[in-house]
Every structure is written in structure tokens, then in C-alpha cells.
Amino acid sequence: METERKESQKTILKATGVFGFSQVLKILVGLVGSKFVALFLGITGVGIIGLLQNMISIITAVTGFGISISGVRMVSLSHSKNHIEEFSRTVVVLKRAAIVTGFFGFLVTFVLANNLSIWTFGSEAHANWFYVLSFNLIFSSLAVHKMVLLQSTRSIKKIAFSSVVYSVVLTLITIPIYYLFRLDGIVAVLLLSAILNYLVNWFFSRKIKVIPVQVSIKETISRGKDMIQLGFLLSVNVIFGQITAYLLKLYFNFQHVSESVLGLYVAASTILISYVGLIFNAMCTDFYPRLTIVQKDNAKVKDLVNDQIEVGLLLITPLILVFYLLAPFVIRILYSRDFIAVVLILKLALLAIIIKAIMWPLAFIILAKGEKKLYFKQELLSDTMNIGFTILFYNYLGLVGIGLALLLNYVLYGLYVYYIVNKKFEFNFRKNTFIIICKSIILGVLASIVVFWIDYPNSFWILIILCFYSFYLSYIEFDKRINIKSYLANFRNKY
């Protein structure tokens, strides 16, 4: 059992390491793009990008029927059977579903362009933007089909490399467009990003073996129905999540103080999702397909999820402490001095990410087991708390309240999900997992207290000590699992 556990953690760490390294490269490239976006578009432009991306995401969620999630589950299960014909038939059904949902999204966006402009900006002046962005839905849906193939076959290296290529090319495209057209270049960049995403995903998935099979319309509808039924409630959750984010951005956009609040909120969200959240992207790529394969065995699910939580916390806790230490500098590098108030949001929001590393794998248990109604309830609860807490605490505490809302949301959501998986699937934390959880939370709480009560730069020395201690704990724990010196020696010999 101990040997299997170490192998499981090695697999998780390897997948996270490969994809995480690519994410780091992607971020380094993205730093250049983000800097120029901030310089050329300012806080207002960053806010507009956030609004448009959110609206397109809502439409994608509504018209996509969750096939990006249910597709991974169904194709992963087909692939695990090592039956090439069955796998190929599932892939054909997925492709047809992606084409239909993509064109459906295009029609919805095109027809509602005037309304979308009114709902987003208060007038029909920007309807042309949505006419152009309607094409995003086609390319985004086709890109989803290719990414599902890569993820379901656990083509980790291809996914990792593709994300870097996409980021590099997009940055090279983005900078000259924003330099020449400023705010008028936003729509062009969003459209080109969708096209580029499809082309990159197609290129890296083209060699995945799929044999020619005949799948009738009747069989397509039958299999597609199963995919959509599973994905429907999942898509409803995604819709609620996107609507929640959209409503919050509209709320901040129409605050009487200034448009800057929206830009600061979008910048904070980007840091938490795209930069700090890179670990979650790395883990999700391999973790969800693996969990889907073993989802019928509660004992294996328990071990895999505990392994994932341990590795996730050991990786993300030092990263969070580094962000606490360097937040003012990071924000100036990523954006500009105008965005420095984002630090107020991050004081508690960074602690919330540690909580997310604990509850995030738990939520995947319900998803992997296909418990649609349970998953719907848990995500609806989270979305409701998100919008309620954010507006409430922002009104009383300002930007600090936004971070507090995120923290409280994750804590309550995590407690609810743990209660469900413990009661229904007999899940609980292993002793060692619980110890790592406690240590990570204590380190995060201490860092948060320091930045609240001691201003920068006086807090640096205390945060540096916490950072070193966190890195030391992670090193000790990882060394127990993979023997770091031996692992590095093997790596050097290999390359």
C-alpha cells in the first residue's frame, strides 16, 4: 500500500511538474503581454476585456452544454478500456457535438448582439463587437474537442508544450495590435485568440490514434444525449459561475467611485486564477481523468484525493507565501503602479487559495462519480455565497472585503463538500494529510496577519522567515515521497 501511495504521488508530482513548468514559461511570456496591455489600455481597458470575456464565457457555457467536462469523463472511460473502436466512436460523437454547439453559440451571439451590448455597456453602441465575437464560439467549441482528446489520453507533455506555444504566439500578436489600435484592438485580439487556440490544439492532437468508424445519426444522438445529460447540470453550474462573475464586474463597473474598481477586481482575479492558480491548472489536467477511471472504488478515490491534496498544498503554500512577500513588486511588474491597490484584495484572497487547494480535489469526487444533482447544489451554493459575500463585504470594508468574501466562501464551501463526500462516499483525510493541511493553514494565517498589521516593507523579514520555513517543510515532505536527491540525479542522467 505504501509503495502504491508513493507511486501515485510521484505520478501526480510528475504531471504537475511537467505542466507546471510549462505554466511558469507561459506566465513569463504572459508577463510581457500583461505589461503592455496595462500600459496601452490602462485600468479601463483591462476592465472592458474582463467584461467581454465574461459575456462570451456565459454564452459558451449556455450553448456548450458542459461537453468540455462530460466529454473528458466519457472519452477517458473509453480510452481506459483499451478498445480503439469504442474510443474512436466516442471521439466522433464528441466532434459532432462540438460542431453543433459551436454553431449554436454563434447564432445566439449574433442574434442577441444588440441586447448583449445593452446589458454589458448600457447602449447598442458596441453591438458590432458582439457580431465579430460570435465567431469565437465556433472556434472555441472546436478547440474544446481537441483539448478533450489531449486531456482524456493524458497527453501531458503535449498539453504543456501547446500552452506555451499558444501563449508565445498570442503575445506576439497582441502587443502590436494594442499598440496600434488601443481599445479598438480588444475585439480583434479576442477573436484571434480563439482561432489560435483551435489551431494549436489541432496541431498537437492530430497524431492521437483514432480509426475511421461509421457512426450513424441515430447513434450520435443516442450517445450525444448521454454526454449532454451529464453535461447539462454541469453547464448550468458553469453558467451560474460565469453570470456571478459577470454581475460582480457590472456591479463594480457601475460603482460611483470610478471605473478603476472594476480594473482592480479583474487584475486580482487574473493574478489568483492565471498566476497563483497555475498549480490548479497543472493538477486538473491529469487528476480528473485519473479520478474518473477509479471513481467506482471509494478506497482508491480516497487515496488519490488525499495524495492530490498533499502534493497540492506542498506546492502551493510556498508559492502563496512568496506572493505575500513580493505582492507589491509583482503587481508593478505585471501591470503598473496604478494597480497597487490590488494588494488590499490579496491580503485575504491569497489565504483563500490555500483553502481552495484542500477543497478543490474534494469537489472533483462528486463530479467524477457523475452525481449531477449533488454537483449542481454545491456549485450553486458557492456562486450564491460568492456574489452575496462580495457585495456585502465590499460595501463595508472596500477592497479588503473582496478578499474576505473569497476566503469565507471557500471555507464554507469546503466544509459543505467535505460533509457530503464523507457521508456519501466514506471519504476522510489521512492522518498525514490532516497534519499537512494544518501546517499549511497556519502558515497562510500567519502571513495574512503579518501583512494586515505590519506595512510593507517592514513585514519583509517576517515573511522571508515564513517563506523559508514553508520551503523547508515542503522539501522534507517531498523527500519522503520521491527521494529528491535520487530524483534529480536520475533527471540529470536522463538529460
N, C-alpha and C positions, 0 to 999 in steps of 0.2 A: 504493500500500500504506500509506504514512504517513497519507494523508488518511483512508482507511478505518479505520485504527487510532485516529486522533483521534476520528472519529465514533463508533466503538464505545465508547471511554472516555467520551465525552460522554453517550451513552445510558445507560451504567452509572451515571455520576455523577448524571444527572438522575433516574433511577429510585431510586437510593439517597437522593438529596436529598429527593425528594418523600415517599418512605416514611419516611426517617429523620426528617424534620421532624415527621411525624405521630407517630412513635415518641417523640420528645422531648416533644411535647404529652401523649402518653399517659403517659409517665413522670411528668411534672409533676403530672398528675391522680392517678396512682397513688401518688405520694409521700404525698398526704393519706390515701388508704386504708391504705397500709402503716403509716403512723404510728399511726393509730387501731387497726389490728389488733394492733400491738405493745403499745399501751397497754392495750387491753381484754382481750387474750388472753395476753400475755406470751410468754416463750420456749417454754413448754409448748404453748400453743395454736398457735404457728407450726409447731412440730414435728408436731402432730396433723394440721394442714392438709396438710403435706408428705406424710405417710403416706397419707392418704385420696386425695390427688391422684395419688400414685404407683400405688396399687392400681387406681384407675379407669383410669389410663393403660395399665396392664398388660392389663386386660380389654379395653379399646378396641383395643389392638394385636393381641391374640389373636383377637378376633372381627371385626376390621375388614379383615383380610387385605391390608393395605397399599394399599387403594384410594385413600387420600389422596395417595399418591406415584405409584403406577402410573396413577391417574386423570389426574393432571396431565400425565403423559407422553403418554397416548393422546389426551386431549382437545386438548392443544397441537398434536400432529401433525395431527389432524383439522382444527383451526382454521387451521393454516398452509396447507392445501390450497385455502382459499377456496371450499369446496364446502359450502353451507349445509345441504343434506340429509344429507350424510355427518356433518357436525358435529352436527346435531340427533339423529341416530341414536345417536351415541356418548354424547351427553348423556342420552338416555333410558335407555340401558343403565347408565350411571353412577348415575342416580337410583334405578333399581330395585335396583342393588347396594347403595346406601346404605341403602335401606329395609330390605332383608333383613338386612344386617349389623347395623343398629341394633337391630332386634328380637331378633336372635340374642344380642347383647350384653346386652340387657335380661333375657332368660331366664336366661342364665348367671349374671349378678349376683344375680338374685332367688333362684334355686335354691341358690346357694352362699353366701347371706348369712351363715349361722351359721359356716360354715368361714372365710369372709373375716374375720369378727370375731375368731375364734380366732387365725388366722395373723397378724393385724395387732396386736391388743391383748391376746392371751393368754386371752380368755374370750369367751362368747357375749353379753356384756352390751351390745355395740354392734351387734348384728345388725340392729336396726331402722334404723340409719344406712344400712346397705347395701341394705335393702329400698327406702328412699327414693332412694338414689343410683343404683339400677338404671335409673331413668327418664333419668338423664344420658346413658346410652348411646344412646338413641333420638335425643335432640335433638343430641347431639354428631355422630352419623353424618349426620344431615340437614344440619347446619351445614357438615360437610366437603364435601358435594355442592355447596353454594352457593359455598364458598370455592374449590373446584377450578375452577368456572366463571369466577370472577373472575381467578384466577391464570393459567389457561390462555389467556384472552383478553387477558392483560396489562393489566387494568383497574387500573393502579397507583394512580391518584387515588382511585378508589372504595375500594380496599382500605385505602389510607391513612386516608381520612376515616372509614370504617366502624370501624377500630380505635380511633380517638379517641372516636367516639360510644359504642362499647361500653364503653370504659374509664370515661368520664364517668358514664354511667347506672349501671354496676356499682358505682362508688364511692358514688354517692348511695344505692344500695340497701344496700350493705354496712355503712356506718357506723351507721345506726340499728339494724340487726339485731344487730350485735355489741355495741352499747351496751346494748340491752335484754336480750339473751339470752346474751351472752358465749360460752362454749364450746358451749352448746346451739344457737347460731345457725350453727355451721360448716356443717352439712349443708344447711340451707336456702340459705345463700349459694352453696354449690357447685352445687346444683340450679338455682337461679335464674340462675347464670352460664351454664350450658349452654343454658337456654331463651333467655336474652337473646342469646347468641352466634348461635343459629339465626335469631332474628327479625331481627337486624341484618344478617346475611349474606344472608338472603332479600330484605330491603328493597333492598339495594344491587345485588343480582344480577338483580332482577326484569325489568330492561329489556334484558338481553342477548338478542339476537335468536335465538330457537330456533323453527323452524317445526314445525307438527304433522306427525308422521310415524308410520306404523304399524310397530311393531317386534314381531314375533311372540315367543312364549315361547322357541321354538327358537333364534331369532336372538339373543335376550337371553342365553340360556345359552351359546351359542357365543362371542359377543363378551365376555360376562362371564367366561367361562373364561380367555380370553386376559388379561384385566385381573387376574384373581385369580392366575393362574400367575406373572405378572410381580410382582404384589404380595406373593405368599406368602413368598418368601425375604426380601423387604424387610420384611414384617411380623414375620418371625422375628427379624430384626436389631433391630427396634424393641422386640420383646418382651424380648429379652436385655438391651437397654439399660435398659428400664424395670425389669426384675427386678433388674438390677445396682444401680440407684439405690435400689430398694425394700429390697434386702438390706442395703445400706450404712446406710440410715436405721434399719432394725430393729437392726442392729449397734450403732449409736450410741445408739439408744433404750434398749437393754438394758445399756449400759455401767454399771458400778457407781458411776462418779464422780457422775453426776447426769443428769437429763433435759436439761440445758442444752446438752450437746454436740450433740444432735440439732437443737435450735433454731438453734444457731450454724452447723451444716452446711447446714441448709435456707436460712438467711439468706444465707450465702456463695454458695450455688448460685443463689439468686434474683438477687443482685447481678451475678453473672457471666453469667447467661442473659438476664434480663429488662432489665437496665440497661446493662452493658458490652456485652452481646451484641445490642443493638438494631441494630448495623450488619449483623450476620449476617441478622437477620430482614428488614432492608431489601433486602439483596442477593439473598437467596434468592427473594424474590417475583418478581423479573424475570429473574435469572440462570438458574435451572433451566429455565424454558420456552425461553429463547433457546438455551441449550446443547443442549437436546433437538432443536431444529429443525436445527442444523448438525452433529449428532453423527456423521454419516457421513463428514464431511470433516475428517480429522485436522489439516490445516493451519489451518482455521478454528477448530477446537476449541482448538488451541494458542494462537492469537492471543486468542481470547475469554477463556480461562482466565488467561493472562498479564495481560491488561487488568484482569480482575477482581481478581487478586492485588495488582497495583499500586494500584488505587483503594482496595481494602480496607485495605491497610497504611497508605496515606497518610491515611486517615480514622481508623483505629482506634488507631494508635500514639500520636498526640497525646492521644486520649481515655484510653488506658491510663496515660500519664504524669500526666494530670490526676487520675486516680483514685489513683495512688500519692501524689500531693501532698495530696489532700484526703480520703483514706480515713477517718481518724478522725471528721472532721466529717460526711462523707456518711453514715456508719453511724449517728451520733447523730440525724441528720435523718430518715433512712429508718426507723429503729427506736427505740432508746433506749440509754442508757449500758450497760445490761445486755448489749448485743450487741457491745461494743467489742472483745472478743477475736477477732471475725471478722477483724480486721486481720492476725492471725497467719496465717490461711489465705491471705489475699490477697497476702502478700509474694511468693510464687512463683506463685500461681494467676493473677495479672494478667499476668505474663510468658508464661504458657501460652496466654493469649488471642491474643497476637501470633503465636505458633506456629500456633495454630488458623487465623488469617487466611491463612496460607500453605498449609496442607494441606487446608483445608476445600473450596476450589474444585477441588482435585485429586480428592477423593473423588467429586465430582459427575460427573466424566468417566465413571467406571465405571457410575454409576447411569444417566446419560443414554444410554449405549450399550446399556443393558439387559443388562449382564453380571451376571446374578443371583448366580451362584456366587462370582464374584470379590468382589462387594459383600458377600455373606454372610461370606466369610472375613475381609475387612478389618474389618468391624464386630464380628465375634466376637472377633477379636484385641484390638480396642480395649476391649471390655467386660470381657474376661478380665483384661487388664492393669489396668483401672480398679479393679476390686474387689480384686485381689491387691495392687497397689501401695498403695492407700488404707489397707487394714487393716494391712499391713506397716509402712508409714512412720508411721501414726498411733500404733501401739504403741511405736515407738522415739522419735519426735520430737513427738508430740502434735499440736496443731492445725497447726503448720508442716508436718508430714508430709503432711497432706491436700493442701496446695498443691503440695508436691514431687511427690506421686503424679500429680496432674493434669498437671504440666509434663513429667514423664518419659513419661507415657502419650502425650501429643500429639507429643513428639519422635520416639519410636519408631514410632508410628502413621504420622506424616508421612513418615519415611524409607521405610517399607514401601510406602505408597501411591505415593510418587514412583518407587520401583523398578518397581512394576507398570505404571504409566502410561507410563513411559519405555521399558520393554521391549516392551510390547504395543501401545501406541498412538503410539510415537515422540514422546512429549511431552518437552520440556525448557524450561528457563527462558531467556527472552531476556536479553541482557547487562544492559539497563537494569533489568529486573525483578529480576535477581540482586543488583544494586547496592542497590536499594531494600530488598530482603529483608535484606541485611547491615546496612544502616544502622538499620533498624527493630529488629533483634535486638540490636544493640549498645546502642541507647538503652534498650531494655527491660532488658537485663542490668545496665547501669549504675544504673538506677533501683532495681532489685531489690537490688543490692549496697549502695546508699546506705541503704535502709530497714532492711537487716539489721544494718549496722554503726553507723549513726548514728540514735539515737532521735528521735521527734517531740518537740518542734518544731524541733530543731537541724538536721534534714535538709531543712527547707523551702527554704532558699536554693539549695541544690544542685539540688533537684527543680524549682524555678522556672526555673533556667537550662536544665535539660534540656527542660522543657516549651516554653519559648520557642524553643529550637533545633529541636525537633520540629515546632512550628507553622511555623517559617520554612522548613524543608525541604519540608513538605507544600505550602506556598504556592508555592514555586519550581517544584515538580514539576507542580502543578495548572495553574499559569500557562503552562507549556509546552504543555499539552494543550488548554486551553479559553480562554486569554487572559482572566483573571479580571476585569480592569477592563472589557473589552468586554462580557463576560457580564453583569456587574452593571448596566452601562448599559442593555443590552437588557432586562434584568429590570425596571428602573425605568420604562423607556418603555412596557413592556407593561402594567404595573400602576399 
